[in-house]
Amino acid sequence: MITLYHCDAARSFRPLWMLEEMGLPYELKMLPFPPRVFAKEYLALNPLGTIPFMVDGETKMTESSGICHYLGIKHGPTPLMVGPEDPAYGAFVNWMYFSDATLTFPQTLVLRYTQLEPEERRNPQVAGDYAKWFLGRLRAVEAATANAEALCAGRFTAADIVIGYALRLADTIGLAKDFGPNVAAYWARLQQRDGFKRAVAAEQQAGVEQNVAPRVRA
């Protein structure tokens, strides 16, 4: 049984969504955010104190996009993956890395300096600068979705899951209002997927059952 440690609306939503799209059995363990502060016993399992943390037998992983890639290969085959024989393979891999290194990173600074830091340490200038950084990088998604329903390979893949989470985070912290028209339409389509809806429902149900309050939205 796969075990996924998750916080409401955190990067661990990527593997949660992947699990639901693949129909794999899993156990979801909810933690308050950030777990290294509010669930210090979690450090015994994951010394980084970060989310996600996935356990699959002897395999333990902490990188959200990497977990999605692992699940697709280890528990596939699945049309969510794009193989090296496919002309879209390079684009697929690029989107998988782009999702965190380019899109999610600046948003974490927006989140930190608008919500997570104590009031006296919050910094609107830093938050504003990194919001602009994120929206600038989002131009790549705007271009890719101008004439396509998905990012690559002519179908919904794990690339759409990992990029889709970055859009969900942007929505959570108040940046969705600045999406371009193509990104806005793409994000709306992603939210209509049954796998996305099941992941959101699983997140909410587990939070209630395990008595973990959801994060405050922007």
Rosetta silent file (secondary structure, phi, psi, omega in degrees, C-alpha in Angstrom):
SEQUENCE: MITLYHCDAARSFRPLWMLEEMGLPYELKMLPFPPRVFAKEYLALNPLGTIPFMVDGETKMTESSGICHYLGIKHGPTPLMVGPEDPAYGAFVNWMYFSDATLTFPQTLVLRYTQLEPEERRNPQVAGDYAKWFLGRLRAVEAATANAEALCAGRFTAADIVIGYALRLADTIGLAKDFGPNVAAYWARLQQRDGFKRAVAAEQQAGVEQNVAPRVRA
SCORE:     score description
SCORE:     0.000 S_00000001
   1 L     0.000  130.249  175.618    0.000    0.000    0.000 S_00000001
   2 E   -77.338  134.724  175.242    1.282    3.444   -0.947 S_00000001
   3 E  -116.101  128.378  179.300    1.208    5.979    1.891 S_00000001
   4 E  -120.881  123.570  174.477    1.160    9.695    1.098 S_00000001
   5 E   -91.368  130.928 -166.677    1.684   12.375    3.736 S_00000001
   6 E  -143.535  146.269  168.031   -0.161   15.496    2.676 S_00000001
   7 L  -115.460  147.407  179.224   -1.104   19.003    3.791 S_00000001
   8 L   -51.847  123.473  174.732   -4.184   20.772    2.511 S_00000001
   9 L    67.525   11.141  179.804   -3.394   22.511   -0.814 S_00000001
  10 L   -85.496  177.516 -177.524    0.339   21.716   -0.581 S_00000001
  11 L   -58.786  -23.285  178.095    2.610   20.316   -3.322 S_00000001
  12 L   -62.782  -10.237  174.066    1.636   16.841   -2.190 S_00000001
  13 H   -63.989  -28.503  178.217   -1.586   17.445   -4.112 S_00000001
  14 H   -57.445  -59.235  178.725    0.402   16.535   -7.232 S_00000001
  15 H   -64.648  -30.493  176.038    0.963   12.871   -6.261 S_00000001
  16 H   -61.140  -46.296  178.092   -2.529   12.721   -4.719 S_00000001
  17 H   -63.372  -41.752  179.114   -4.006   13.760   -8.057 S_00000001
  18 H   -61.587  -44.242  178.664   -1.713   11.306   -9.879 S_00000001
  19 H   -59.105  -41.867 -179.337   -2.843    8.476   -7.606 S_00000001
  20 H   -69.949  -39.438  178.451   -6.482    9.273   -8.317 S_00000001
  21 H   -64.311  -35.416 -178.741   -5.944    9.526  -12.073 S_00000001
  22 H   -84.984  -13.511 -179.158   -4.207    6.130  -12.054 S_00000001
  23 L    69.994   32.102 -178.583   -6.768    4.531   -9.740 S_00000001
  24 L   -88.018  144.766  174.586   -4.089    3.233   -7.382 S_00000001
  25 L   -72.422  141.839 -179.211   -4.884    2.224   -3.783 S_00000001
  26 E  -158.422  162.582  171.892   -3.269    4.478   -1.185 S_00000001
  27 E  -113.331  129.330 -178.621   -3.477    5.724    2.366 S_00000001
  28 E  -106.229  121.368  178.287   -3.618    9.487    2.840 S_00000001
  29 E  -111.680  117.180 -177.222   -2.223   10.931    6.056 S_00000001
  30 E   -89.204  141.864  176.866   -3.047   14.590    6.638 S_00000001
  31 L  -130.005  152.054  173.054   -0.758   16.945    8.540 S_00000001
  32 L   -69.313  159.257 -177.610   -1.154   20.592    9.579 S_00000001
  33 L  -111.406  133.325   -6.814    0.872   23.110    7.560 S_00000001
  34 L   -82.656  140.309 -173.134    3.790   23.477    7.885 S_00000001
  35 H   -64.253  -31.100 -178.309    4.346   20.011    9.394 S_00000001
  36 H   -67.635  -15.700  177.217    7.868   20.714   10.678 S_00000001
  37 H   -98.534  -44.731 -171.171    6.329   23.344   12.993 S_00000001
  38 H   -99.969   -9.459  177.633    2.972   21.834   13.919 S_00000001
  39 L  -138.887   68.671 -171.361    3.753   18.105   13.724 S_00000001
  40 H   -64.656  -23.204  177.192    7.306   17.813   15.011 S_00000001
  41 H   -65.864  -19.119  178.074    7.011   14.046   15.446 S_00000001
  42 H   -63.688  -25.309  179.699    6.871   13.892   11.651 S_00000001
  43 H   -61.101  -25.042  177.698   10.614   14.670   11.588 S_00000001
  44 H   -68.380  -27.332  177.703   11.276   11.113   12.728 S_00000001
  45 L   -88.432  -46.185 -178.693    9.779    9.923    9.434 S_00000001
  46 L  -128.200   99.411 -176.163   11.016   12.687    7.162 S_00000001
  47 L   -57.787  -22.968  177.278   14.019   14.593    8.585 S_00000001
  48 L   -71.420  -25.034 -177.185   13.367   17.428    6.114 S_00000001
  49 L    69.438   21.265 -176.813    9.977   18.036    7.681 S_00000001
  50 L  -103.863  166.543  175.246    8.570   18.765    4.221 S_00000001
  51 L  -121.728  136.084    8.354    5.502   17.685    2.313 S_00000001
  52 L   -85.042  169.291  167.768    5.012   15.467    0.376 S_00000001
  53 E  -141.100  118.363 -178.426    6.459   12.292    1.788 S_00000001
  54 E  -116.121  136.964  176.168    5.550    9.089    0.006 S_00000001
  55 E  -120.844  124.517  177.095    6.282    5.554    1.136 S_00000001
  56 E  -134.706   91.727 -173.509    5.913    2.669   -1.301 S_00000001
  57 L    66.345 -121.406  178.790    7.475   -0.439    0.211 S_00000001
  58 L   -87.523   -6.591 -177.812   11.152    0.381    0.680 S_00000001
  59 E   -85.898  131.630  176.768   10.894    3.484   -1.502 S_00000001
  60 E  -131.578  129.724 -175.026   10.644    6.863    0.210 S_00000001
  61 E  -138.266  151.488 -176.905   10.361   10.100   -1.737 S_00000001
  62 L  -125.874   -6.454 -176.788    9.911   13.807   -0.987 S_00000001
  63 L   -99.623  121.602 -170.205    9.745   15.552   -4.398 S_00000001
  64 H   -62.260  -47.399  179.361    6.197   16.024   -5.667 S_00000001
  65 H   -68.963  -36.436  176.880    6.873   15.978   -9.415 S_00000001
  66 H   -62.990  -38.313  177.551    9.385   13.168   -8.968 S_00000001
  67 H   -63.369  -41.740  177.886    6.767   11.101   -7.136 S_00000001
  68 H   -60.426  -43.777  178.454    4.373   11.562  -10.049 S_00000001
  69 H   -62.816  -44.583  178.597    7.060   10.374  -12.463 S_00000001
  70 H   -59.107  -48.128 -177.982    7.851    7.414  -10.205 S_00000001
  71 H   -60.536  -42.221 -178.515    4.206    6.379   -9.917 S_00000001
  72 H   -64.518  -37.443  179.955    3.708    6.524  -13.667 S_00000001
  73 H   -81.787  -47.774 -174.737    6.751    4.333  -14.376 S_00000001
  74 H   -68.232  -39.955 -173.899    6.603    2.001  -11.380 S_00000001
  75 L  -112.037   14.526  176.414    2.871    1.372  -11.420 S_00000001
  76 L   -81.902 -165.685    9.395    2.224    1.870  -15.138 S_00000001
  77 L   -75.667  154.733  179.563    1.883    1.568  -17.975 S_00000001
  78 L  -150.772  142.660  175.966   -0.355    4.601  -18.121 S_00000001
  79 L   -66.522   -5.960  176.181   -1.189    7.181  -20.802 S_00000001
  80 L   -71.337  -17.042  179.891   -0.225    9.792  -18.225 S_00000001
  81 L  -102.389  154.631  176.348    3.427    9.144  -19.101 S_00000001
  82 L  -121.285  121.202 -175.354    5.284   10.009  -22.310 S_00000001
  83 L   -85.425  164.543 -177.424    8.062    7.625  -23.308 S_00000001
  84 L   -64.397  -17.734  177.564   11.421    8.446  -24.937 S_00000001
  85 L   -78.415  -13.123 -177.931   10.213    7.027  -28.248 S_00000001
  86 L   -86.190  134.722  177.673    7.550    9.752  -28.435 S_00000001
  87 L   -57.413  -22.903 -179.307    8.499   13.040  -30.180 S_00000001
  88 L   -86.871    3.381 -175.278    6.890   14.875  -27.245 S_00000001
  89 H   -58.157  -46.069 -179.215    9.193   13.230  -24.681 S_00000001
  90 H   -60.468  -44.015  178.459   11.506   16.234  -24.366 S_00000001
  91 H   -63.164  -40.860  178.905    8.602   18.621  -23.861 S_00000001
  92 H   -59.087  -51.003 -179.097    7.073   16.260  -21.298 S_00000001
  93 H   -62.901  -39.779 -179.945   10.261   16.055  -19.220 S_00000001
  94 H   -61.649  -43.956  177.806   10.773   19.805  -19.486 S_00000001
  95 H   -63.609  -37.140  179.936    7.284   20.515  -18.131 S_00000001
  96 H   -60.563  -40.231  178.983    7.855   18.041  -15.273 S_00000001
  97 H   -80.261  -37.809  179.995   10.904   20.006  -14.122 S_00000001
  98 H   -57.435  -33.284 -173.709    9.469   23.422  -15.030 S_00000001
  99 H   -56.264  -43.199 -179.061    6.562   22.808  -12.679 S_00000001
 100 H   -98.453  -48.644 -173.575    8.579   23.217   -9.483 S_00000001
 101 H   -63.337  -33.922 -174.926   11.850   24.849  -10.447 S_00000001
 102 H  -107.905  -38.552 -173.816   10.236   27.682  -12.395 S_00000001
 103 H   -96.235  -44.253 -174.932    6.572   27.966  -11.389 S_00000001
 104 H   -79.026  -35.467 -176.660    6.135   26.822   -7.799 S_00000001
 105 H   -53.039  -53.875 -178.360    9.339   28.292   -6.355 S_00000001
 106 H   -63.428  -28.621  179.522    8.417   31.997   -6.714 S_00000001
 107 H   -68.899  -31.048  177.989    4.947   31.293   -5.351 S_00000001
 108 H   -63.685  -31.764  177.810    6.382   29.883   -2.141 S_00000001
 109 H   -74.647  -36.024  173.652    7.985   33.270   -1.521 S_00000001
 110 H   -61.347  -47.072 -179.992    4.707   35.050   -2.200 S_00000001
 111 H   -61.418  -44.758 -177.257    2.993   32.710    0.259 S_00000001
 112 H   -61.699  -46.807 -172.002    5.736   33.114    2.847 S_00000001
 113 H   -91.090    6.279  170.994    5.859   36.902    2.809 S_00000001
 114 H  -115.785  -24.593 -173.356    2.093   37.428    2.706 S_00000001
 115 H  -131.670  -40.122 -168.413    0.790   34.705    5.048 S_00000001
 116 H   -85.889  -32.727  179.667    3.339   32.494    6.781 S_00000001
 117 L   -73.649  152.823  171.794    5.764   34.980    8.316 S_00000001
 118 L   -56.403  153.926 -173.859    4.826   36.876   11.502 S_00000001
 119 H   -49.870  -41.371 -175.660    3.152   40.186   10.726 S_00000001
 120 H   -71.786  -15.940 -179.791    6.308   42.203   11.396 S_00000001
 121 H  -102.982   -2.195  178.895    8.340   40.127    8.924 S_00000001
 122 L   -69.509  148.754 -171.177    5.899   40.188    6.021 S_00000001
 123 L  -140.996   98.162 -178.136    7.181   42.026    2.976 S_00000001
 124 H   -60.280  -32.978 -178.809    4.793   43.242    0.262 S_00000001
 125 H   -67.154  -45.569  177.705    7.674   44.213   -2.031 S_00000001
 126 H   -60.945  -46.283 -179.627    9.215   40.737   -1.984 S_00000001
 127 H   -60.590  -43.426 -179.514    5.783   39.160   -2.477 S_00000001
 128 H   -65.972  -40.535  179.933    4.975   41.514   -5.335 S_00000001
 129 H   -63.337  -43.493 -177.391    8.314   40.959   -7.070 S_00000001
 130 H   -77.411  -25.062  172.094    7.988   37.175   -6.963 S_00000001
 131 H   -64.919  -42.140  177.496    4.354   37.301   -8.048 S_00000001
 132 H   -64.722  -38.102  177.673    5.511   39.172  -11.153 S_00000001
 133 H   -59.738  -50.036  179.807    8.262   36.566  -11.635 S_00000001
 134 H   -57.910  -48.828 -176.565    5.733   33.757  -11.521 S_00000001
 135 H   -65.384  -31.921  175.641    3.326   35.477  -13.910 S_00000001
 136 H   -65.212  -44.061  179.495    6.180   36.194  -16.314 S_00000001
 137 H   -69.250  -24.817 -179.727    7.193   32.533  -16.397 S_00000001
 138 L   -67.866  -11.342  177.234    3.561   31.558  -16.837 S_00000001
 139 H   -59.066  -29.628  178.350    3.784   32.953  -20.373 S_00000001
 140 H   -64.113  -38.840  178.296    5.171   29.556  -21.413 S_00000001
 141 H   -72.101  -38.009  177.487    1.929   27.879  -20.320 S_00000001
 142 H   -58.635  -43.311 -179.852   -0.122   30.610  -21.976 S_00000001
 143 H   -69.523  -41.878 -175.822    1.644   29.916  -25.276 S_00000001
 144 H   -66.961  -27.420 -176.431    1.462   26.114  -24.973 S_00000001
 145 L  -102.235   12.536 -179.628   -2.290   26.141  -24.375 S_00000001
 146 L   -64.930  -39.096 -176.558   -3.159   28.634  -27.111 S_00000001
 147 L  -132.776   26.832 -177.627   -4.199   25.914  -29.552 S_00000001
 148 L  -145.296  146.238  178.476   -4.118   22.748  -27.447 S_00000001
 149 L   -76.191  -28.148 -177.875   -6.217   21.207  -24.699 S_00000001
 150 L  -132.099  173.965 -172.657   -3.139   19.831  -22.893 S_00000001
 151 L   -75.371  -36.085 -174.433    0.542   20.712  -22.635 S_00000001
 152 E  -157.792  164.112  174.173    2.116   17.971  -24.738 S_00000001
 153 L    65.144    8.433  177.535    1.637   14.700  -26.622 S_00000001
 154 L    70.060   18.561 -179.517   -1.903   15.664  -27.665 S_00000001
 155 E  -157.346  166.446  174.179   -3.424   14.315  -24.436 S_00000001
 156 L   -68.899  129.591 -179.774   -3.671   14.854  -20.685 S_00000001
 157 L  -136.003 -179.577  175.742   -0.472   13.641  -18.997 S_00000001
 158 H   -59.642  -25.525  176.581    1.400   13.884  -15.713 S_00000001
 159 H   -60.965  -38.089  178.623    2.801   17.169  -17.055 S_00000001
 160 H   -69.953  -31.456  176.594   -0.684   18.650  -16.790 S_00000001
 161 H   -65.810  -50.035 -174.341   -0.957   17.364  -13.220 S_00000001
 162 H   -70.873  -37.190  175.358    2.276   18.950  -12.030 S_00000001
 163 H   -72.258  -36.759  178.636    1.662   22.247  -13.850 S_00000001
 164 H   -58.927  -36.396  176.854   -1.983   22.129  -12.792 S_00000001
 165 H   -64.015  -39.257  178.977   -0.948   22.139   -9.148 S_00000001
 166 H   -59.816  -35.566  177.032    1.066   25.320   -9.726 S_00000001
 167 H   -71.581  -36.339  176.959   -2.118   26.909  -11.051 S_00000001
 168 H   -63.488  -42.493  178.000   -4.073   25.638   -8.052 S_00000001
 169 H   -62.615  -42.425  178.399   -1.517   27.213   -5.719 S_00000001
 170 H   -59.823  -40.373  177.339   -1.741   30.473   -7.658 S_00000001
 171 H   -63.498  -41.259 -178.911   -5.508   30.376   -7.241 S_00000001
 172 H   -62.495  -37.668 -174.769   -5.102   29.709   -3.522 S_00000001
 173 L  -100.357   12.906  170.661   -2.823   32.731   -2.965 S_00000001
 174 L    88.975   18.473 -178.392   -4.802   35.156   -5.109 S_00000001
 175 L   -99.505   -8.792 -175.832   -2.839   35.193   -8.374 S_00000001
 176 H   -64.023  -24.498  179.629   -5.404   33.520  -10.637 S_00000001
 177 H   -62.937  -18.866 -178.206   -7.005   36.877  -11.382 S_00000001
 178 H  -102.240    7.801  176.083   -3.910   37.694  -13.430 S_00000001
 179 L   -62.489  145.400  169.774   -3.943   34.535  -15.561 S_00000001
 180 L   -71.171  168.414 -175.681   -3.973   35.065  -19.312 S_00000001
 181 H   -62.623  -36.391 -179.428   -7.058   33.833  -21.188 S_00000001
 182 H   -70.217  -42.984  178.694   -5.470   30.567  -22.326 S_00000001
 183 H   -65.359  -41.344  179.520   -4.189   29.677  -18.861 S_00000001
 184 H   -60.510  -43.099  179.450   -7.524   30.601  -17.296 S_00000001
 185 H   -68.688  -39.244  178.080   -9.370   28.311  -19.722 S_00000001
 186 H   -62.654  -45.437  178.986   -6.801   25.535  -19.231 S_00000001
 187 H   -62.114  -40.115  177.937   -7.128   25.768  -15.436 S_00000001
 188 H   -63.065  -40.170  178.556  -10.914   25.609  -15.729 S_00000001
 189 H   -64.346  -43.111 -178.395  -10.629   22.434  -17.836 S_00000001
 190 H   -60.607  -38.873 -178.390   -8.282   20.781  -15.362 S_00000001
 191 H   -68.920  -15.735  179.087  -10.694   21.387  -12.504 S_00000001
 192 L   -88.227   -6.863  179.415  -13.409   19.525  -14.409 S_00000001
 193 L   -68.758  140.178  178.717  -11.421   16.281  -14.548 S_00000001
 194 H   -60.896  -38.628 -179.950  -12.858   13.480  -12.452 S_00000001
 195 H   -62.534  -40.213  177.116   -9.377   12.691  -11.093 S_00000001
 196 H   -63.600  -46.124 -178.709   -8.952   16.272   -9.877 S_00000001
 197 H   -62.984  -40.152  178.597  -12.369   16.258   -8.229 S_00000001
 198 H   -65.370  -38.418  179.215  -11.659   12.941   -6.518 S_00000001
 199 H   -65.091  -42.406  177.606   -8.326   14.251   -5.208 S_00000001
 200 H   -62.939  -43.097  179.658   -9.983   17.368   -3.764 S_00000001
 201 H   -64.502  -40.707  179.096  -12.694   15.218   -2.158 S_00000001
 202 H   -64.494  -39.945  177.479  -10.101   12.829   -0.711 S_00000001
 203 H   -60.510  -47.274 -178.303   -8.167   15.782    0.704 S_00000001
 204 H   -67.487  -44.266 -178.925  -11.272   17.216    2.351 S_00000001
 205 H   -64.059  -44.260  179.891  -12.540   13.890    3.686 S_00000001
 206 H   -63.978  -37.569  178.114   -9.163   12.925    5.152 S_00000001
 207 H   -61.440  -42.124  178.705   -8.869   16.328    6.786 S_00000001
 208 H   -67.544  -48.372 -177.004  -12.229   15.889    8.500 S_00000001
 209 H   -63.495  -34.985 -177.055  -11.587   12.273    9.515 S_00000001
 210 L   -99.259    6.172  174.802   -8.118   13.066   10.880 S_00000001
 211 L    57.271   47.309  175.934   -9.208   16.383   12.423 S_00000001
 212 L  -114.198  117.228 -176.302   -6.736   18.514   10.486 S_00000001
 213 L   -70.445  143.888  176.196   -8.034   21.987    9.693 S_00000001
 214 L   -69.191  158.537  178.266   -7.586   23.296    6.138 S_00000001
 215 L   -69.622  153.752  176.356   -5.181   26.138    5.490 S_00000001
 216 L   -75.105  129.868 -179.628   -6.492   29.701    5.444 S_00000001
 217 L   -85.069  155.631  178.435   -6.964   30.859    1.854 S_00000001
 218 L   -68.826    0.000    0.000   -5.821   34.243    0.565 S_00000001
